[in-house]
Amino acid sequence: MSWIRDSTLNWIQLLCVKVIKSGTLPKHIAFIMDGNRRYAQKNNVQKFVGHSHGFDKLADTLQWCLDLGIPEVTVYAFSIENFKRSQEEVDALMELSRQKFQRLLSEKDKLMELGVCIRVIGNLTLLPQGIQNLIAQAMILTKDNKKAFLNVAFAYTGKPA
Ligand SMILES: *[C@@H]1O[C@H](CO)[C@@H](O)[C@H](O)[C@H]1NC(C)=O
């Protein structure tokens, strides 16, 4: 699934966007990715499926922020504490992340057109080398973009070391 959707708002949604935009909008919104596993359990699917659907919803959400003209979004995707989950789940999450960053890079034309600057924050040395490389490519590629900022907290922690 793509990171960048073509805007698919119908006329009533476009009207709502217009109304919302006429007021004061936040300049920065943060999302904490949470509940993917609860979603999986509730719908009786594997955790991996929950994470995958969670990502798809995130892509929708980012598109809404772009439509609304919110310039900066921060996503708390994966904390250092999350590494304590089962090896199987961590591996699946890393593979999903690798695929998503790969996909993001393959959409670089759209990213550049939209002027999105991507910043990944966290202790990236904890991630597999392949993902570190993809993240570095995405950040270098988009570093001079200034229209919108997407911060992804990955291997982050709120706890002092
Ligand atoms: C990042 O993680 C490594 C491995 O656990 C650790 O040695 C290093 O101190 C951490 N860096 C920061 C800035 O916390």
Ligand as a Chemical Component Dictionary entry (heavy atoms), coordinates in Angstrom:
data_LIG
# 
_chem_comp.id                   LIG 
_chem_comp.type                 NON-POLYMER 
_chem_comp.pdbx_formal_charge   0 
_chem_comp.three_letter_code    LIG 
# 
loop_
_chem_comp_atom.comp_id 
_chem_comp_atom.atom_id 
_chem_comp_atom.alt_atom_id 
_chem_comp_atom.type_symbol 
_chem_comp_atom.charge 
_chem_comp_atom.model_Cartn_x 
_chem_comp_atom.model_Cartn_y 
_chem_comp_atom.model_Cartn_z 
_chem_comp_atom.pdbx_ordinal 
LIG C1 C1 C 0 21.998 3.509  21.057 1  
LIG O1 O1 O 0 21.966 2.140  21.344 2  
LIG C2 C2 C 0 23.268 1.567  21.527 3  
LIG C3 C3 C 0 23.086 0.055  21.691 4  
LIG O2 O2 O 0 22.223 -0.238 22.777 5  
LIG C4 C4 C 0 23.911 2.199  22.750 6  
LIG O3 O3 O 0 25.201 1.682  22.918 7  
LIG C5 C5 C 0 23.983 3.709  22.534 8  
LIG O4 O4 O 0 24.475 4.332  23.698 9  
LIG C6 C6 C 0 22.621 4.261  22.212 10 
LIG N1 N1 N 0 22.753 5.672  21.828 11 
LIG C7 C7 C 0 22.071 6.611  22.425 12 
LIG C8 C8 C 0 22.303 7.996  21.931 13 
LIG O5 O5 O 0 21.284 6.404  23.348 14 
# 
loop_
_chem_comp_bond.comp_id 
_chem_comp_bond.atom_id_1 
_chem_comp_bond.atom_id_2 
_chem_comp_bond.value_order 
_chem_comp_bond.pdbx_ordinal 
LIG C1 O1 SING 1  
LIG C1 C6 SING 2  
LIG O1 C2 SING 3  
LIG C2 C3 SING 4  
LIG C2 C4 SING 5  
LIG C3 O2 SING 6  
LIG C4 O3 SING 7  
LIG C4 C5 SING 8  
LIG C5 O4 SING 9  
LIG C5 C6 SING 10 
LIG C6 N1 SING 11 
LIG N1 C7 SING 12 
LIG C7 C8 SING 13 
LIG C7 O5 DOUB 14 
# 
